[in-house]
Amino acid sequence: MNRKATAFSMSVVLGIGFLAFSRSIGWALNKGFSFTLLGYYTDSPLIKGIVLAMEGLIGMIVPPLIGWYSDRIFTRAGRRKPFILVGGILAGVSIYLVYFFYSLNLPLLAFAFMLSFFYFSMHLYTAQFRALMPEFVESGHRGRASGIITMMEVIGNLVGFILGAILWVMNRQYPFIMGAVMIPLAAILTYSIIDEKELEEEKLRKVKSEGLIQYAKRMFGEKDTLRFYAAQTLWWMGYEFIAIFFMGLMAQIILGTATQENIDKITPTGVLLMGLFNIAAVFSAIVGGRIYDKVSKKKAIITGALIFAVSIFVSMFIPIFSEFTGVSKLILIAFILSIAGAGWGILLSASYPVIGDLLTKYKREEFNGRYYGLFEASRSLPIFLGAILGGAFSTAASESVHAIDYTILFPIAALTVVLALPFIYRMEKLEG
C-alpha cells in the first residue's frame, strides 16, 4: 500500500470485525443445522461426514488460490474488496437455497451440491477477509485488533446459534433468511468502509515475480510458518471432531441415543449450548489478544489450547453418570462447554495475528493473501479429515455397542489438540 499499516484504527478494525460477525452467522447456521437436515436423507455418520467434509475440501483449495491471485492484482476497488463483495452476495443467496432445496425434498445429491456451493461462496473471500487486518494494523497492535475482531466473530456465532435456535423453533426457514440478509449486508458495508490503497510499484513487481512453484519452495524453508500451519491443523481438527457431530453427541448424552428423532428433539437445545460456548469465547477473546501482545505469544496460544483440550477430555466421563437426569447432564455439559469456550476464545485471538507477525519479520507483508489462504487451508483440512475420520470412528465404535456412538470423539479430539502444542513451543521467530 502507499501508506504503511497504521498502529491501530478502530473504524477499520470494526469494519473488518463486522465482516467477521456476518460470516460467523453463516458458519454457525451451517454447524447448527446442516447435520440435522442431513439426517432426513441418511442415518449413516460416515455419509453425513462425507457431505460435510466438502467444506474442508473446498477450503483447502479455494482460499490459497484466490489469496495468491488477489496478491497479484489491483482494481479500482482494491485487491481484496472485489472478492469480499462477490463472495458475500453469493453466500447469502446460497445459504437460503440450502434450506429451499431441503424444503422441496430434492435428492441428497442436489442438497449436497447446494451446500457445497455455499461453502465455495464463503471461501471465495476467506483469505481476503483474513489478510485485511495485518495490512491495516502494525505488528505489536495486532493482538488487540485480533481480540476485537475475534470477539465480533464469536458474537456472530452467538447470534447464529442462539437467535438461530429461536427462529428454527418458530419456522425452520427463518434462520436461513437471517443468513441470507446479514451475510451480503456486511460484505456491502465492509466494501464501502475499507479503503484499500494501491501497492507501491516495487512491492507489486515483487509479488508478481513470485509464481506458485517459487512460493511453494520458499514455504519449505520457513520452518516457523510450517510449524504454525501444522499446529493449527491439529487444534482445529480437535475442534471439528466435536463441532461437526455435536448434535449427535448431545442426543446421545442427554437423551440416551443418537437416533434421528432424538437429534431432531435436541437440535434447538444443542444450538443454544453452542451459543453458550461462544458466550465464554466472547469474554476471553480480548484477554487472549492482550496476553499475545503484552505477555507472550506462545503462552497465549498454549494456554488457550490446554484449557480447551482438558475440558473436552473431561466431557468423555459425562455419560458414566447414569444416575444423573437429563437436566443434570445438561447443566454439567453447559459448565464444561463454558470453560472450553473460554479456552477456545483465547486460542483463536492469539493465533490470528501469528502469520501477519511472521511476515513482518520475513519482510513479506505484501504477500498476506497467499499466506492467509494457507492459514485458512490449515483450518479447512481439519474439517475434511474431521468429518470423514469422525464419521469413521463413530461408525466403528457403533459396531461394538450396536448403537450409534459419538462419545469416542471426546478423547480423540483432546489428544489431537495436545499434539499441536510442541509445534508452537518450537517456533523460533514468534516471540520478540
C-alpha positions in Angstrom: 0.0 0.0 0.0 1.1 3.6 -0.5 0.8 4.1 3.2 2.0 1.7 5.9 -0.3 0.0 8.2 -1.5 2.3 11.0 -0.8 1.4 14.6 -4.5 1.0 15.3 -7.6 2.3 13.6 -10.8 1.4 15.4 -13.0 2.2 12.4 -11.0 -0.2 10.2 -10.9 -2.9 12.9 -14.7 -2.6 13.4 -15.3 -2.7 9.7 -13.3 -6.0 9.4 -15.0 -7.1 12.6 -18.5 -6.6 11.2 -17.5 -8.8 8.2 -16.3 -11.4 10.7 -19.6 -11.1 12.5 -21.7 -11.8 9.5 -19.5 -14.7 8.2 -19.8 -16.3 11.6 -23.6 -16.2 11.4 -23.3 -18.2 8.2 -20.9 -20.7 9.6 -23.0 -21.1 12.8 -26.1 -21.9 10.8 -24.1 -24.5 8.9 -22.8 -26.0 12.1 -26.1 -25.8 13.9 -28.5 -27.1 11.3 -26.7 -28.9 8.4 -26.2 -32.1 10.4 -29.8 -32.2 11.4 -31.1 -31.6 7.8 -28.8 -34.3 6.5 -30.5 -36.7 9.0 -33.6 -36.6 6.8 -31.5 -38.1 4.0 -29.4 -40.7 5.8 -28.7 -42.1 9.3 -25.1 -43.0 8.4 -22.5 -41.0 10.4 -20.0 -41.7 7.6 -22.2 -40.4 4.8 -23.1 -37.3 6.8 -19.3 -36.8 7.4 -18.5 -37.1 3.7 -21.1 -34.5 2.7 -20.0 -32.1 5.5 -16.3 -32.7 4.6 -16.9 -30.7 1.4 -16.5 -27.6 3.4 -13.0 -28.7 4.3 -12.1 -29.8 0.7 -13.2 -26.5 -0.8 -11.5 -24.6 2.0 -8.2 -26.3 1.2 -8.3 -25.4 -2.5 -10.1 -22.0 -2.9 -8.6 -19.7 -0.3 -4.9 -20.4 -1.2 -5.5 -20.0 -4.9 -7.7 -16.9 -4.6 -5.4 -15.4 -1.9 -2.4 -15.9 -4.2 -4.3 -14.3 -7.1 -5.5 -11.3 -5.1 -1.9 -10.5 -4.1 -1.1 -10.1 -7.7 -3.9 -7.8 -8.9 -5.2 -4.3 -8.2 -8.5 -3.0 -9.3 -10.0 0.4 -8.7 -11.8 -1.2 -5.7 -8.6 -2.8 -4.4 -7.1 -6.2 -4.1 -9.4 -7.8 -1.5 -12.7 -5.9 -1.7 -14.0 -7.3 -5.1 -13.8 -10.9 -3.7 -15.5 -9.8 -0.5 -18.4 -8.2 -2.3 -19.0 -11.1 -4.8 -18.4 -13.8 -2.3 -20.7 -12.2 0.3 -23.6 -11.9 -2.1 -23.2 -15.4 -3.4 -23.0 -16.8 0.1 -26.2 -15.0 1.1 -28.1 -16.4 -1.8 -26.8 -19.9 -1.5 -27.4 -20.3 2.3 -31.1 -19.7 1.7 -31.1 -22.1 -1.3 -29.7 -24.8 1.0 -32.9 -24.7 3.0 -35.0 -24.3 -0.1 -33.6 -27.5 -1.7 -34.3 -29.3 1.6 -37.9 -28.0 1.7 -38.5 -29.2 -1.8 -37.3 -32.7 -0.7 -34.8 -32.7 -3.6 -32.4 -35.7 -3.7 -29.3 -35.9 -1.4 -27.0 -35.1 -4.3 -28.8 -31.8 -5.1 -28.8 -30.8 -1.4 -25.1 -31.7 -1.1 -24.3 -29.6 -4.2 -26.0 -26.5 -2.9 -24.4 -26.9 0.5 -21.1 -27.2 -1.3 -21.8 -24.1 -3.3 -22.4 -22.2 -0.1 -19.0 -23.4 1.1 -17.4 -22.2 -2.1 -19.0 -18.8 -1.9 -17.9 -18.3 1.7 -14.3 -19.4 0.9 -14.2 -17.1 -2.2 -13.4 -14.3 0.2 -11.9 -16.0 3.3 -8.3 -15.3 2.6 -9.1 -11.7 1.6 -11.0 -11.1 4.9 -8.1 -12.5 6.9 -5.5 -10.6 5.1 -7.1 -7.2 5.7 -6.2 -6.9 9.4 -2.4 -7.2 9.2 -2.4 -4.9 6.2 -4.0 -2.1 8.2 -2.6 -2.7 11.7 1.1 -2.7 12.7 2.8 -5.5 14.5 2.6 -5.0 18.2 -1.0 -3.9 18.0 -2.4 -6.9 16.1 -3.2 -8.9 19.3 -5.5 -6.1 20.3 -7.1 -5.9 16.9 -7.4 -9.7 16.7 -9.1 -9.7 20.1 -11.8 -7.2 18.9 -12.3 -9.0 15.5 -12.3 -12.4 17.2 -14.8 -11.1 19.7 -17.1 -9.9 16.9 -16.6 -13.2 15.1 -17.6 -15.1 18.1 -20.6 -12.8 18.7 -21.7 -13.7 15.2 -21.5 -17.3 16.2 -23.6 -16.5 19.2 -26.2 -14.7 17.2 -26.3 -17.6 14.7 -26.7 -20.2 17.4 -29.0 -18.6 19.9 -31.2 -16.4 17.6 -31.0 -19.2 15.0 -32.3 -21.7 17.6 -35.2 -19.4 18.4 -36.0 -18.8 14.7 -35.7 -22.5 14.0 -38.5 -23.3 16.6 -40.7 -20.6 15.0 -40.1 -21.7 11.4 -37.3 -23.7 10.0 -36.6 -21.4 7.1 -36.2 -18.2 9.3 -32.6 -18.9 10.4 -31.6 -19.2 6.7 -33.5 -15.9 5.8 -31.4 -14.3 8.6 -28.2 -15.5 7.0 -29.4 -14.5 3.5 -29.8 -10.9 4.7 -26.8 -10.5 7.1 -24.0 -12.0 5.0 -24.4 -9.8 1.9 -25.2 -6.8 4.0 -21.9 -7.0 5.9 -20.0 -7.6 2.7 -21.5 -4.5 1.1 -20.9 -2.3 4.2 -17.3 -3.5 4.6 -16.7 -2.9 0.8 -17.9 0.7 1.4 -15.9 1.3 4.7 -12.5 -0.1 3.9 -10.2 2.0 1.6 -7.5 -0.1 0.1 -4.5 1.7 -1.4 -2.5 0.6 -4.4 0.7 -1.3 -3.8 4.0 0.5 -4.4 5.4 -0.4 -7.7 8.4 -2.2 -6.2 6.2 -4.3 -4.0 3.8 -5.1 -6.8 6.7 -6.2 -9.0 8.0 -8.4 -6.2 4.6 -10.1 -5.7 4.1 -10.7 -9.5 7.6 -12.1 -9.9 6.9 -14.9 -7.4 4.9 -17.8 -9.0 3.2 -20.6 -7.3 6.1 -23.0 -7.6 8.6 -20.5 -6.3 6.2 -19.7 -3.4 5.8 -23.4 -2.6 9.6 -23.8 -2.5 10.0 -20.8 -0.2 7.4 -22.2 2.2 9.5 -25.3 2.9 12.3 -23.0 4.1 10.1 -21.1 6.5 10.1 -23.6 9.4 8.1 -21.4 11.8 5.3 -20.9 9.2 5.1 -24.7 8.6 5.1 -25.4 12.4 2.2 -22.9 12.9 0.2 -24.4 10.0 0.7 -27.9 11.4 -0.3 -26.8 14.9 -3.4 -25.0 13.6 -4.4 -28.0 11.6 -4.3 -30.2 14.7 -6.2 -28.0 17.1 -8.9 -27.3 14.5 -9.2 -31.0 13.9 -9.8 -31.5 17.6 -12.5 -28.8 17.5 -14.2 -30.2 14.3 -14.4 -33.7 15.8 -16.8 -32.2 18.3 -18.4 -29.4 16.3 -19.4 -31.5 13.3 -21.0 -34.3 15.3 -22.2 -32.1 18.2 -25.9 -32.7 17.7 -25.3 -36.5 17.7 -23.2 -36.2 20.9 -25.8 -34.1 22.7 -28.6 -36.5 21.7 -26.6 -39.5 22.9 -25.5 -37.9 26.2 -28.8 -36.1 27.2 -31.4 -38.4 25.6 -29.6 -41.7 25.6 -29.3 -42.5 21.9 -28.4 -40.6 18.8 -31.4 -41.5 16.7 -32.7 -39.0 14.1 -35.8 -38.5 16.3 -33.6 -37.6 19.3 -31.3 -35.4 17.2 -34.3 -33.5 15.9 -35.5 -33.0 19.5 -32.2 -31.9 20.8 -31.3 -29.5 18.0 -32.7 -26.3 19.5 -31.0 -27.1 22.9 -27.8 -28.1 21.2 -27.6 -24.9 19.2 -28.2 -22.9 22.4 -25.3 -24.9 24.0 -23.1 -23.9 21.1 -24.2 -20.3 21.8 -23.1 -20.7 25.4 -19.7 -22.0 24.3 -19.4 -18.8 22.2 -20.5 -16.5 25.1 -17.5 -17.7 27.0 -15.3 -17.2 24.0 -16.5 -13.6 23.6 -15.2 -12.7 27.0 -11.9 -14.5 26.7 -11.0 -13.3 23.1 -10.0 -9.8 24.3 -7.9 -11.4 27.1 -6.2 -13.7 24.6 -5.3 -10.8 22.4 -3.8 -8.8 25.3 -1.8 -11.8 26.5 -0.4 -12.2 23.0 0.7 -8.5 22.8 1.8 -7.9 26.3 3.0 -11.2 27.9 3.9 -14.0 25.5 2.6 -15.1 22.1 3.4 -18.7 22.7 2.0 -18.8 26.2 -1.3 -17.2 24.9 -1.7 -19.9 22.3 -0.7 -22.8 24.6 -2.9 -21.7 27.5 -6.0 -21.4 25.3 -5.3 -24.8 23.7 -4.8 -26.6 27.0 -7.9 -25.2 28.6 -9.9 -26.3 25.6 -8.3 -29.8 25.4 -8.7 -30.6 29.1 -12.4 -29.5 29.0 -13.1 -31.7 26.0 -11.3 -34.7 27.6 -13.4 -34.4 30.8 -16.6 -34.5 28.7 -16.0 -38.1 27.9 -16.9 -39.0 31.5 -20.3 -37.4 31.5 -22.2 -40.5 30.1 -20.9 -42.7 33.0 -23.0 -40.7 35.5 -26.1 -42.8 34.7 -27.8 -41.6 37.9 -27.9 -38.1 36.5 -31.1 -36.9 34.9 -31.1 -35.3 31.5 -31.4 -31.9 33.2 -28.4 -32.6 35.5 -26.3 -33.7 32.5 -27.4 -30.6 30.6 -26.1 -28.4 33.4 -22.8 -30.3 33.6 -22.4 -30.0 29.8 -23.1 -26.3 30.0 -20.5 -25.8 32.7 -17.8 -27.7 30.8 -18.6 -26.0 27.5 -18.3 -22.6 29.2 -14.7 -23.5 30.2 -13.9 -25.0 26.8 -15.3 -21.8 25.1 -13.1 -19.6 27.2 -10.0 -21.6 26.2 -11.1 -21.5 22.5 -11.6 -17.7 22.6 -8.0 -17.3 23.9 -6.7 -19.7 21.3 -8.5 -18.0 18.3 -7.5 -14.4 19.2 -3.9 -15.5 19.9 -3.5 -17.5 16.7 -5.0 -15.0 14.2 -2.1 -12.5 14.2 0.7 -15.1 14.0 1.1 -15.2 10.2 1.0 -11.4 9.9 3.7 -11.1 12.5 5.9 -13.7 10.9 5.5 -11.9 7.5 6.6 -8.7 9.2 9.8 -10.5 10.3 10.3 -12.0 6.9 9.7 -8.6 5.3 7.0 -10.1 3.1 3.8 -8.3 4.3 2.6 -7.7 0.7 2.1 -11.5 0.5 -0.7 -11.6 3.1 -3.3 -13.0 0.6 -1.4 -16.3 -0.2 -0.2 -16.8 3.4 -3.7 -16.3 4.9 -5.0 -18.5 2.1 -2.8 -21.3 3.5 -3.8 -20.1 7.0 -7.4 -20.9 6.1 -6.5 -24.1 4.3 -4.9 -25.3 7.6 -8.3 -24.6 9.2 -10.2 -26.4 6.4 -8.1 -29.6 6.2 -9.3 -30.5 9.7 -13.0 -30.1 8.6 -12.3 -32.5 5.7 -10.4 -35.0 7.9 -12.5 -34.5 11.0 -15.8 -35.1 9.2 -14.6 -38.3 7.5 -12.5 -39.6 10.3 -15.1 -38.6 12.9 -17.7 -40.5 11.0 -15.5 -43.5 10.6 -14.5 -43.5 14.3 -18.2 -43.2 15.3 -19.2 -46.0 12.9 -16.5 -48.3 14.2 -17.5 -47.6 17.9 -21.1 -48.1 17.0 -20.5 -51.6 15.8 -19.2 -52.7 19.2 -22.2 -51.4 21.1 -24.9 -52.0 18.4 -26.0 -48.3 18.6 -24.6 -45.1 17.1 -21.8 -43.9 19.4 -20.3 -40.5 19.1 -18.6 -40.2 22.5 -15.4 -41.8 21.3 -14.7 -38.4 19.7 -14.1 -36.7 23.1 -10.7 -38.3 23.9 -9.6 -38.3 20.3 -10.3 -34.6 20.0 -8.5 -33.7 23.2 -5.4 -35.7 22.2 -5.3 -34.1 18.8 -5.3 -30.6 20.3 -2.5 -31.5 22.7 -0.4 -32.8 19.8 -0.3 -29.3 18.4 1.5 -27.8 21.3 5.1 -29.0 20.6 4.9 -27.3 17.2 4.1 -23.9 18.8 6.8 -24.4 21.5 9.4 -25.0 18.9 8.7 -21.8 16.9 11.8 -19.7 16.9 10.7 -16.3 15.4 7.3 -15.9 17.1 8.4 -14.0 20.2 10.1 -10.7 20.3 
